């Protein structure tokens, strides 16, 4: 075996090690959800209160489960998506990085499951190269978690 052939073995090993490391999924879930001890309607009422107490305004409500029921599936589980906004935060977000409008975090869902009512949201990414964006995302994520927690207390 020549020296050139011997050198190829460590390089092949390194290549495969890097390939496997690149395939590893270390991205944590951005979904934050909790079980509610309340029924569906009471959870929605609590959520409305929690959103307003955190200085946000509800801008849209999609009653997806009810819409499916209205089409004839009377036992379909209820689910609602609530969009809300704080204009001051939205302005700050746009000034930090206008691309973030594509990842607006101001949505919380409430849905019926076999194990009960689930309330959830999608958190913002906090590990970008932009420190201001990361700090902003952490603050908004804290707000989103607090709203979910206040809803189920």
C-alpha positions in Angstrom: 0.0 0.0 0.0 1.4 3.4 -1.0 1.5 6.5 1.2 -1.1 8.1 -1.0 -3.5 5.2 -0.5 -2.9 5.3 3.3 -3.7 9.1 3.3 -7.0 8.4 1.6 -8.4 6.4 4.5 -8.5 9.2 7.1 -9.9 11.6 4.5 -12.7 9.2 3.6 -13.4 8.7 7.3 -13.5 12.5 7.8 -15.8 12.9 4.8 -18.3 10.4 6.1 -18.2 11.8 9.6 -19.0 15.3 8.3 -21.7 13.9 6.1 -23.4 12.2 9.0 -23.0 15.3 11.2 -24.6 17.4 8.5 -27.6 15.1 8.4 -28.2 15.3 12.2 -31.4 17.1 13.1 -30.6 19.4 16.1 -33.3 21.9 15.4 -35.5 22.1 18.5 -39.2 22.3 18.0 -40.6 25.8 17.8 -44.0 24.7 18.8 -44.9 25.5 22.4 -48.2 23.9 23.6 -49.9 23.0 26.8 -53.0 21.1 27.9 -55.9 23.2 29.2 -57.9 22.0 32.2 -60.8 24.1 30.8 -63.3 23.2 28.1 -62.9 24.6 24.6 -65.1 27.7 25.0 -63.7 28.6 28.4 -60.1 28.2 27.1 -61.0 30.6 24.2 -62.5 33.2 26.7 -59.4 32.9 28.9 -57.2 33.3 25.9 -59.0 36.5 24.8 -58.4 37.9 28.3 -54.7 36.9 28.4 -54.0 38.4 24.9 -55.5 41.8 26.0 -53.8 41.7 29.3 -50.4 41.4 27.5 -51.3 44.5 25.4 -52.1 42.8 22.1 -55.2 43.2 20.0 -57.0 40.3 18.3 -57.1 40.9 14.6 -58.5 37.6 13.2 -60.2 34.4 14.4 -60.4 31.3 12.2 -62.9 28.8 13.5 -61.7 25.9 11.4 -63.3 23.1 13.4 -66.7 24.8 13.4 -66.4 25.4 9.7 -65.9 21.7 9.1 -68.9 21.0 11.4 -71.0 23.4 9.4 -70.2 21.3 6.3 -71.9 18.3 7.8 -69.3 16.6 10.1 -71.2 17.3 13.3 -68.7 15.6 15.6 -65.5 17.1 14.2 -63.2 18.4 16.9 -63.3 22.2 17.4 -60.2 24.2 16.5 -59.6 27.9 16.4 -56.6 30.0 15.2 -56.4 33.4 16.7 -54.1 36.1 15.2 -53.2 39.1 17.3 -50.8 42.0 17.1 -49.1 44.7 19.1 -48.3 47.5 16.6 -45.3 48.7 18.6 -43.7 45.3 18.5 -44.6 44.9 14.8 -42.9 48.2 14.0 -39.8 47.2 16.1 -39.6 43.9 14.3 -39.8 45.4 10.9 -37.0 47.9 11.8 -34.8 45.0 13.0 -35.4 42.7 10.0 -38.3 43.3 7.5 -38.0 39.6 6.4 -39.5 38.7 9.8 -43.0 39.7 8.6 -43.0 36.2 6.9 -42.6 34.6 10.3 -45.1 36.6 12.4 -45.4 34.8 15.7 -48.7 36.4 16.8 -50.8 33.2 16.4 -52.2 30.9 19.1 -54.3 27.9 18.4 -56.8 26.1 20.6 -58.0 22.6 19.6 -59.9 19.6 20.9 -58.0 16.4 21.1 -58.9 13.0 22.6 -56.9 13.9 25.7 -58.5 17.3 26.1 -58.0 20.9 24.9 -54.6 21.9 23.6 -53.4 25.5 23.3 -50.2 26.2 21.3 -48.1 28.7 19.5 -45.1 28.8 17.2 -42.0 30.5 18.8 -39.6 32.7 16.9 -36.1 31.6 16.1 -33.6 32.9 18.7 -30.2 31.8 17.3 -29.7 34.0 14.3 -26.5 36.0 13.5 -28.5 39.2 14.4 -28.3 39.9 18.1 -31.1 42.5 18.0 -33.3 40.0 16.3 -32.5 37.3 18.8 -33.2 39.6 21.8 -36.5 40.7 20.2 -37.5 37.0 19.5 -36.7 36.0 23.1 -38.9 38.8 24.4 -41.8 37.9 22.1 -41.4 34.2 22.9 -41.6 35.1 26.6 -44.9 37.0 25.8 -46.3 34.0 23.9 -45.5 31.5 26.6 -46.9 33.9 29.2 -50.2 34.2 27.3 -50.5 30.5 27.0 -49.7 30.0 30.7 -52.2 32.7 31.7 -54.9 31.1 29.6 -54.6 27.7 31.4 -54.2 29.0 35.0 
